[in-house]
Every structure is written in C-alpha cells, then in structure tokens.
Amino acid sequence: MLNLLVQVKNRWAGKTIVDLFAEEFKGRPYEYYVGAVKCGRIQVDGEMVPVSYIVKSSQKISHFVHRHEPPVMACDVPILQKEPDVLTVCKPASIPVHPCGQYRKNTVVGILQAEHGLAPLFPVHRLDRLVSGLLILARNAAKADIFRQQIEAGLVHKQYIAKVVGAFPEDELIIDANIDYNAREGRSTAEVGGSAKGKAASTKFTRISTNGTQSIVLCEPITGRTHQIRVHLQYSGHPIANDMLYISEQTVDRSVKGLSADRSACISDASLASNFDDKVLNACEENSNGGFSIDPMCTNCPNLAPKGYDADEEGLWLHCIRYSGPEWTYECPYPDWAKLS
C-alpha cells in the first residue's frame, strides 16, 4: 500500500472530500472515491470523515492506494530543441506530461529524467494524455514564470491540427460556446445562450484539406478549457474522427472493445457501482488485517494488469504543431495521419 499525502490548496477548500478527488484526480471513477472515503482509504488529518465532509485550506489528506502503473504506447520522447532555459519535445500520444492519477514513471517528465538526465523540468503547458505534439518545458523556475506571465497576458498563440469527420467548411469558422466539464463523466459539453453553463471558450478553425469524407483542420484555441478543441469540433458537427468520447452525443461505454482514444485504465463505472458494497466491506476487512498483494478495491486487481490498455488503443487525431509568443516560436512536425489519401 502507498500513502499519497497532499495538502488542501485554497481553491479546493469548500468542496466535499469526494468531489475534490473526482474533479482533481480523474484517473479513477467517482464511485471509487465514495468507497475509499467510507472505508477510510481517504482520510483528513489522519481521521476518517463522511463523504459529505467539506475540506478546509491547509488540511492534510491521505490516500492509501494499491498502485499499478499503466503501460504507454511509446517509450521514447523525441527531443526537438534543447536550449539553456528551454526544452521542446514531440510528445507521443498515450504518455501523460507529468505524474498524475496512476502514472508516476511513465510520463514525459519521468522519461526525460530517466533516459536523458534532464531535471528539473517545468512543463509550460499541458497536453492531454492521448494528444500528441509540441510540448515546451522550462529548465528552471524563472523561465517557467516568464512563460506563465505571457500565457496569462494572452500573448501566446497556440496551434493544433485535427483529423475530423466530413468535409469541414471552407471558410474560417469561429466557435464561441461555453465549456461545461463534468468530472463524473470525464467529458465536457458546449453550450450557448443566456442560460449556458460552464466557462466562456472560443476556438478558431481553418480547413487545411479534405477528401470529402474526412478533413484536416487547423485549430487555434483562444481560451484553454478542458477538452475545448474536442468539444468545439463536436459542436461544429465535425468531431475528431477517432474521438469516441465525442463522436456522438452519448458517452461511449469505455469498457467495450474497439478502437477508442479514451480507453480507461479503470473498470467501467457501472461495473464498479454494482459491486460497490461488497468491495467496500472486503477492502475494510483486508485493510484491518494488514497489507495485501491483491486489493479488493483496486480498479485493476485481481488481474493485476491494468485494464483498458491494449493493442486497440490509439492516440487522438489531435496534434499540437506550434506555440508562439513575444519573439519566440516553437514547432513540431506533422504526424503521419495528417495526410489524406
């Protein structure tokens, strides 16, 4: 068992203990966190708390977990440019940028440190695990702060390409639609109008090419919301062609077999919920008896090999190609899928 200890940040204060974990640590389903709190796997200041407990700033939260690190589809992170203060790489799909969820070593930061001795590194921006392309890392805190200030001031221009369904409109298209992220479902929705929920978001799209069935589109996010490009493309009627989470209005069951860019490392929420009470009782009993090699509450045990990561998983057809700011530009080569036949 591993005890992960975190201190409550100011922005977390006021949330329930379960909502905090579901929103900030998305690697496990909501029902897992409910069970972990009830069982005492998640504690506040060393004490068990109810699922409705409201966390306060500076409290210490312990999360006792049985960890499996999921595999990734690539073991190398190609370096594009190495400067005294800046490192740029071409992030492969499937590798998270930094330790999060179940990942610790299989991350861009972890691989660069282990394979190239590059540390410390400060990611300037983030790319979702299944998104590939340009990633900028500052090599010291001072440079990272300069990038942060430029991003917050709106001085950084971001460009991505995507392969989408259908013949995308020839004229430039700007989508202004609020993004509302649902942590329980792990997906966002786009909404417009006076009653729209979520945060304001804007993305500019320009068609690069099309064969009538699919199109390559330049995507320029003006804001930076969760899944913004993906959900704005869905809203336009041209979702990313292999994005099973947004290819239809209904959430795709992540436990089904088939090509999906969002295969989950955990068992499906429905399956977990149906066995919820038995898992909690078994886990509490096992926990009171000491450590174990197979954890009844673990979302991967008893098979040990992480579920949902297999030969059918592929990266999203979404790739970061360019970031530019005051007197600097960094670029990444186009991926093979960007060529339409």
RAKA-V844101 format. One record per residue. N is the residue number from 1. PHI is phi in radians with two decimals (NA if undefined). D_LAST is the distance of its C-alpha to the last C-alpha in Angstrom with 2 decimals. Layout:
n->N phi->PHI d_last->D_LAST
n->N phi->PHI d_last->D_LAST
//
This chain:
n->1 phi->NA d_last->50.73
n->2 phi->-2.04 d_last->49.49
n->3 phi->-1.72 d_last->51.08
n->4 phi->-1.65 d_last->48.71
n->5 phi->-1.91 d_last->50.95
n->6 phi->-2.28 d_last->49.81
n->7 phi->-1.81 d_last->51.85
n->8 phi->-1.13 d_last->51.32
n->9 phi->-1.40 d_last->49.78
n->10 phi->-1.02 d_last->51.17
n->11 phi->-1.28 d_last->48.08
n->12 phi->-1.48 d_last->48.41
n->13 phi->-1.03 d_last->52.03
n->14 phi->1.68 d_last->52.77
n->15 phi->-1.61 d_last->50.05
n->16 phi->-1.24 d_last->50.96
n->17 phi->-1.04 d_last->50.46
n->18 phi->-1.25 d_last->47.85
n->19 phi->-1.11 d_last->45.85
n->20 phi->-1.00 d_last->45.92
n->21 phi->-1.18 d_last->44.32
n->22 phi->-1.13 d_last->41.79
n->23 phi->-1.48 d_last->40.62
n->24 phi->-1.67 d_last->40.84
n->25 phi->-2.21 d_last->39.97
n->26 phi->-1.49 d_last->37.05
n->27 phi->-1.29 d_last->36.52
n->28 phi->-2.27 d_last->38.87
n->29 phi->-1.25 d_last->39.40
n->30 phi->-0.99 d_last->42.12
n->31 phi->-1.10 d_last->44.37
n->32 phi->-1.06 d_last->44.52
n->33 phi->-1.17 d_last->46.09
n->34 phi->-1.03 d_last->48.56
n->35 phi->-1.14 d_last->49.67
n->36 phi->-1.14 d_last->49.81
n->37 phi->-1.21 d_last->52.12
n->38 phi->-1.07 d_last->54.33
n->39 phi->-1.47 d_last->54.61
n->40 phi->1.58 d_last->55.40
n->41 phi->-1.20 d_last->52.28
n->42 phi->-1.95 d_last->51.79
n->43 phi->-2.26 d_last->55.02
n->44 phi->-2.04 d_last->56.21
n->45 phi->0.90 d_last->58.79
n->46 phi->1.36 d_last->59.42
n->47 phi->-2.15 d_last->60.27
n->48 phi->-1.22 d_last->58.66
n->49 phi->-2.34 d_last->57.77
n->50 phi->-1.30 d_last->56.84
n->51 phi->-1.14 d_last->53.28
n->52 phi->-1.55 d_last->54.46
n->53 phi->-1.09 d_last->55.72
n->54 phi->-1.65 d_last->54.90
n->55 phi->-1.38 d_last->54.16
n->56 phi->-2.09 d_last->55.93
n->57 phi->-1.02 d_last->55.02
n->58 phi->1.32 d_last->55.77
n->59 phi->-1.18 d_last->56.28
n->60 phi->-1.87 d_last->55.02
n->61 phi->-1.97 d_last->52.74
n->62 phi->-1.85 d_last->52.46
n->63 phi->-2.23 d_last->49.66
n->64 phi->-1.55 d_last->50.48
n->65 phi->-2.23 d_last->47.31
n->66 phi->-1.87 d_last->46.35
n->67 phi->-1.70 d_last->43.22
n->68 phi->-2.14 d_last->40.28
n->69 phi->-1.60 d_last->37.57
n->70 phi->-1.12 d_last->34.16
n->71 phi->-1.29 d_last->31.84
n->72 phi->-2.17 d_last->28.67
n->73 phi->-1.45 d_last->25.37
n->74 phi->-2.45 d_last->25.97
n->75 phi->-1.98 d_last->29.26
n->76 phi->-2.13 d_last->28.50
n->77 phi->-2.06 d_last->28.06
n->78 phi->-1.09 d_last->26.80
n->79 phi->-1.52 d_last->29.15
n->80 phi->-1.60 d_last->27.72
n->81 phi->-2.63 d_last->31.01
n->82 phi->-2.13 d_last->34.63
n->83 phi->-2.08 d_last->37.31
n->84 phi->-0.98 d_last->40.94
n->85 phi->-1.96 d_last->40.36
n->86 phi->-2.42 d_last->36.62
n->87 phi->-2.20 d_last->34.03
n->88 phi->-2.08 d_last->30.29
n->89 phi->-2.35 d_last->27.95
n->90 phi->-1.76 d_last->24.36
n->91 phi->-1.24 d_last->25.12
n->92 phi->-1.26 d_last->23.17
n->93 phi->-1.12 d_last->22.51
n->94 phi->1.61 d_last->25.44
n->95 phi->-1.75 d_last->28.13
n->96 phi->-1.21 d_last->30.48
n->97 phi->-1.21 d_last->31.76
n->98 phi->-2.44 d_last->35.43
n->99 phi->-0.94 d_last->37.76
n->100 phi->-2.88 d_last->37.53
n->101 phi->0.94 d_last->38.00
n->102 phi->-1.57 d_last->38.09
n->103 phi->-1.64 d_last->36.53
n->104 phi->-2.30 d_last->38.80
n->105 phi->-1.58 d_last->37.68
n->106 phi->-1.42 d_last->33.98
n->107 phi->-2.35 d_last->33.23
n->108 phi->-1.02 d_last->31.91
n->109 phi->-1.08 d_last->35.49
n->110 phi->-1.14 d_last->36.90
n->111 phi->-1.21 d_last->34.53
n->112 phi->-1.13 d_last->35.06
n->113 phi->-1.25 d_last->38.78
n->114 phi->-1.24 d_last->38.93
n->115 phi->-1.56 d_last->36.64
n->116 phi->-2.19 d_last->37.40
n->117 phi->1.15 d_last->40.70
n->118 phi->-1.61 d_last->39.40
n->119 phi->-2.86 d_last->41.70
n->120 phi->-1.38 d_last->42.47
n->121 phi->-2.30 d_last->39.14
n->122 phi->-2.18 d_last->38.74
n->123 phi->-1.00 d_last->35.28
n->124 phi->-1.37 d_last->35.02
n->125 phi->-2.53 d_last->32.53
n->126 phi->-2.11 d_last->30.99
n->127 phi->-2.15 d_last->27.58
n->128 phi->-1.00 d_last->27.45
n->129 phi->-0.93 d_last->27.30
n->130 phi->-1.62 d_last->23.74
n->131 phi->-1.70 d_last->22.43
n->132 phi->-1.90 d_last->21.43
n->133 phi->2.05 d_last->21.85
n->134 phi->-1.06 d_last->24.73
n->135 phi->-2.30 d_last->28.19
n->136 phi->-1.79 d_last->31.31
n->137 phi->-2.20 d_last->34.58
n->138 phi->-1.36 d_last->37.95
n->139 phi->-1.76 d_last->40.29
n->140 phi->-2.71 d_last->43.44
n->141 phi->-1.12 d_last->44.67
n->142 phi->-1.11 d_last->45.61
n->143 phi->-1.17 d_last->42.11
n->144 phi->-1.04 d_last->40.67
n->145 phi->-1.19 d_last->43.17
n->146 phi->-1.11 d_last->42.12
n->147 phi->-1.05 d_last->38.48
n->148 phi->-1.03 d_last->39.76
n->149 phi->-1.11 d_last->41.89
n->150 phi->-1.18 d_last->39.08
n->151 phi->-1.14 d_last->36.80
n->152 phi->-1.12 d_last->39.71
n->153 phi->-1.46 d_last->40.48
n->154 phi->1.31 d_last->36.99
n->155 phi->-1.67 d_last->36.40
n->156 phi->-1.87 d_last->33.17
n->157 phi->-1.82 d_last->29.76
n->158 phi->-1.97 d_last->26.95
n->159 phi->-2.34 d_last->23.18
n->160 phi->-2.26 d_last->20.43
n->161 phi->-2.15 d_last->16.72
n->162 phi->-2.47 d_last->15.40
n->163 phi->-1.77 d_last->12.43
n->164 phi->-2.09 d_last->14.08
n->165 phi->-1.34 d_last->14.39
n->166 phi->1.47 d_last->14.03
n->167 phi->-1.54 d_last->13.85
n->168 phi->-1.19 d_last->15.98
n->169 phi->-0.96 d_last->18.83
n->170 phi->-1.25 d_last->18.51
n->171 phi->-1.38 d_last->21.97
n->172 phi->-0.97 d_last->23.02
n->173 phi->-2.19 d_last->24.08
n->174 phi->-1.98 d_last->26.94
n->175 phi->-1.79 d_last->27.88
n->176 phi->-1.98 d_last->31.55
n->177 phi->-2.56 d_last->32.30
n->178 phi->-1.03 d_last->34.66
n->179 phi->-1.90 d_last->33.41
n->180 phi->-2.00 d_last->35.71
n->181 phi->-1.62 d_last->35.16
n->182 phi->-1.84 d_last->36.70
n->183 phi->-1.14 d_last->37.68
n->184 phi->-1.16 d_last->38.64
n->185 phi->-1.57 d_last->35.24
n->186 phi->1.22 d_last->33.29
n->187 phi->-2.57 d_last->31.22
n->188 phi->-1.95 d_last->31.52
n->189 phi->-2.25 d_last->31.75
n->190 phi->-1.82 d_last->31.39
n->191 phi->-2.40 d_last->34.41
n->192 phi->-2.27 d_last->35.76
n->193 phi->1.79 d_last->39.21
n->194 phi->-1.12 d_last->42.72
n->195 phi->-1.72 d_last->42.80
n->196 phi->-1.09 d_last->39.49
n->197 phi->-1.59 d_last->39.87
n->198 phi->1.42 d_last->38.41
n->199 phi->-1.89 d_last->37.75
n->200 phi->-1.03 d_last->36.48
n->201 phi->-2.61 d_last->32.86
n->202 phi->-2.50 d_last->30.60
n->203 phi->-2.42 d_last->26.94
n->204 phi->-1.79 d_last->25.14
n->205 phi->-2.12 d_last->21.45
n->206 phi->-2.38 d_last->19.34
n->207 phi->-1.23 d_last->15.84
n->208 phi->-1.65 d_last->13.69
n->209 phi->-2.78 d_last->10.49
n->210 phi->-2.72 d_last->9.24
n->211 phi->-2.00 d_last->7.25
n->212 phi->1.61 d_last->10.66
n->213 phi->-1.74 d_last->10.40
n->214 phi->-2.38 d_last->9.85
n->215 phi->-2.40 d_last->10.67
n->216 phi->-1.75 d_last->11.42
n->217 phi->-2.19 d_last->15.16
n->218 phi->-1.46 d_last->17.96
n->219 phi->-2.05 d_last->20.92
n->220 phi->-2.18 d_last->24.43
n->221 phi->-1.24 d_last->27.13
n->222 phi->-1.55 d_last->30.54
n->223 phi->-1.94 d_last->32.37
n->224 phi->-2.33 d_last->31.81
n->225 phi->-1.84 d_last->32.28
n->226 phi->-1.06 d_last->31.36
n->227 phi->1.06 d_last->27.76
n->228 phi->-0.98 d_last->27.74
n->229 phi->-1.11 d_last->24.05
n->230 phi->-1.07 d_last->23.21
n->231 phi->-1.35 d_last->25.90
n->232 phi->-1.21 d_last->25.40
n->233 phi->-1.17 d_last->21.76
n->234 phi->-1.07 d_last->23.16
n->235 phi->-1.08 d_last->25.86
n->236 phi->-1.29 d_last->23.45
n->237 phi->1.61 d_last->21.98
n->238 phi->-2.30 d_last->18.60
n->239 phi->-1.18 d_last->19.23
n->240 phi->-0.99 d_last->17.14
n->241 phi->-1.14 d_last->14.90
n->242 phi->-2.09 d_last->16.76
n->243 phi->-1.61 d_last->20.07
n->244 phi->-1.19 d_last->22.38
n->245 phi->-1.30 d_last->25.34
n->246 phi->-2.15 d_last->24.18
n->247 phi->-1.26 d_last->21.74
n->248 phi->-2.47 d_last->24.89
n->249 phi->-1.25 d_last->28.35
n->250 phi->-1.66 d_last->29.98
n->251 phi->-1.13 d_last->29.96
n->252 phi->-1.32 d_last->28.22
n->253 phi->-1.14 d_last->30.73
n->254 phi->-1.27 d_last->29.85
n->255 phi->-1.58 d_last->31.74
n->256 phi->-1.37 d_last->29.55
n->257 phi->-1.42 d_last->27.28
n->258 phi->2.42 d_last->23.53
n->259 phi->-1.07 d_last->20.66
n->260 phi->-2.71 d_last->22.08
n->261 phi->-1.49 d_last->21.94
n->262 phi->-2.25 d_last->25.62
n->263 phi->-1.06 d_last->27.34
n->264 phi->-1.67 d_last->30.93
n->265 phi->-1.40 d_last->33.36
n->266 phi->-2.03 d_last->36.11
n->267 phi->-1.21 d_last->36.99
n->268 phi->-1.10 d_last->36.33
n->269 phi->-1.03 d_last->38.76
n->270 phi->-1.11 d_last->40.06
n->271 phi->-1.12 d_last->40.92
n->272 phi->-1.13 d_last->42.64
n->273 phi->-1.13 d_last->44.60
n->274 phi->-1.16 d_last->45.84
n->275 phi->-1.84 d_last->47.36
n->276 phi->-1.03 d_last->48.42
n->277 phi->-1.08 d_last->52.21
n->278 phi->-1.10 d_last->52.40
n->279 phi->-1.11 d_last->50.19
n->280 phi->-1.12 d_last->52.37
n->281 phi->-1.11 d_last->55.58
n->282 phi->-1.13 d_last->54.43
n->283 phi->-1.14 d_last->53.08
n->284 phi->-1.12 d_last->56.31
n->285 phi->-1.15 d_last->58.37
n->286 phi->-1.11 d_last->56.36
n->287 phi->-1.11 d_last->56.49
n->288 phi->-1.26 d_last->60.27
n->289 phi->-1.62 d_last->60.61
n->290 phi->1.93 d_last->58.78
n->291 phi->-1.26 d_last->55.42
n->292 phi->-2.68 d_last->53.12
n->293 phi->-1.57 d_last->50.21
n->294 phi->-2.07 d_last->48.65
n->295 phi->-1.79 d_last->48.61
n->296 phi->-1.06 d_last->48.90
n->297 phi->-1.64 d_last->47.31
n->298 phi->-1.16 d_last->44.42
n->299 phi->-1.32 d_last->41.05
n->300 phi->-1.98 d_last->40.05
n->301 phi->-1.12 d_last->43.36
n->302 phi->-1.53 d_last->44.62
n->303 phi->-1.35 d_last->41.54
n->304 phi->1.21 d_last->41.37
n->305 phi->-1.20 d_last->37.68
n->306 phi->-1.01 d_last->35.77
n->307 phi->-1.53 d_last->34.17
n->308 phi->1.57 d_last->30.65
n->309 phi->-1.98 d_last->29.14
n->310 phi->-2.59 d_last->27.52
n->311 phi->-1.14 d_last->24.48
n->312 phi->-1.44 d_last->22.86
n->313 phi->-1.31 d_last->22.92
n->314 phi->-2.46 d_last->19.92
n->315 phi->-1.31 d_last->19.74
n->316 phi->-1.12 d_last->18.79
n->317 phi->-1.44 d_last->15.54
n->318 phi->-2.48 d_last->18.00
n->319 phi->-2.46 d_last->18.75
n->320 phi->-1.41 d_last->21.62
n->321 phi->-1.93 d_last->20.88
n->322 phi->-2.78 d_last->24.16
n->323 phi->-2.20 d_last->27.80
n->324 phi->-2.44 d_last->30.26
n->325 phi->-2.56 d_last->33.94
n->326 phi->-1.02 d_last->37.07
n->327 phi->1.15 d_last->36.62
n->328 phi->-2.61 d_last->33.93
n->329 phi->-2.56 d_last->30.14
n->330 phi->-2.19 d_last->28.21
n->331 phi->-2.30 d_last->24.47
n->332 phi->-2.37 d_last->22.02
n->333 phi->-1.04 d_last->18.82
n->334 phi->-1.23 d_last->15.45
n->335 phi->-1.37 d_last->14.28
n->336 phi->-1.09 d_last->11.46
n->337 phi->-1.22 d_last->9.95
n->338 phi->-1.35 d_last->9.77
n->339 phi->-1.70 d_last->6.51
n->340 phi->-1.67 d_last->3.78
n->341 phi->-1.74 d_last->0.00
//
